[in-house]
């Protein structure tokens, strides 16, 4: 849910959000998987600072690609400014979509 606004801004259709994996109940994970299947989701996006295990599991279950973005500068290599962090997130999205 930490990346939803950025993704909408970037032109993505966000069909659902999920939080930190350790905070999700088995029912919430099942709901996310069901929602992903119903909408034919092709990309599951995690937030680095929230962990990526839930997104990896959801993506695997629905046969989608998965990518982890960061919502702070310095979270990923070469992202010491906000501009570089946003640019890196965009690059990661493009690379993942291109697979």
N, C-alpha and C positions, 0 to 999 in steps of 0.2 A: 504493500500500500504506500510505501515511501516514494515510489517511482511513478505512480499513476498520473499525477499532474504533469510531470515532465513528458511522459509518453503521449498524453493527449495533446500537449503543446506541439510535440513532434509529428502529430498527425496519425498516431496509432489509435485503433479502436480498442478500448479497454473494456473487456466483458466481465471482469471480476478482479478482486484484489485479495491478497492473503497477507497475514502478518508473519511474525517470527515463527519458525518451525516449532520451537520448544513451547510456544504459547498456543499452538493449534491442537484441538482435540482430534481424535480419529474421525469423528463425524465431519468436522470442518475440512479435513483433508479429502474425505470422500466427496463432499459437496463441491470442492474446487475441481476435482477430477471430473465429476459429472458435468459441471458447468463448462469445463474445457472441451469435453467430448461433444456436448450439445451445440456448442458454437464453432466447432471445428478449429479450435485454437492451434496455431502453428508456432507460437513463440511464448515462452514463459520467462518472465523477467524477475530476477531477485535483486535485492539491495544488499550490497557488500556488508554494510554495517549491521544488517539484520540477520545475516546468515543466508546460505544458499541451499541447505539440505532439503527444505520443503519444496522449493521450486524444482530442484533436480528430480525429486521423486514424482512430483506432479507431471512434469514434462515427460518423463520416462513412461508413465502410465498412459498418457494420451498421445504419445508418439510425436511430441513437439520438440523444437529446438529450445535450448535454455541458454540464457546469458545473464551474467551478474554485472550490474552497474553500481556506481558509487555516488552517493549524494553529498560527498564532501571532497574538497581538494585534498590531495595527499593520500587518498584511499587506494588509488592505483598508481603504478609507476608512471612518472612523467606528468603528474597532475597536481603540481604545486600551486596552481591558481584556479579560480572558479572557471575561467575561460577554458583552460586546458582540461579541467575535469569534464565540462560539458562536451568539449570536442572529443575526448576519449570515449565518453558514453555513446556519442553519435557514431564514432568509428566502430565500436563494438556492436552496435545495432546493425549497421550496414554489413559488417563482416558476417554476423550470424544469419541475417536474412539471406545473404548471398550463398550460403551453404546448401 
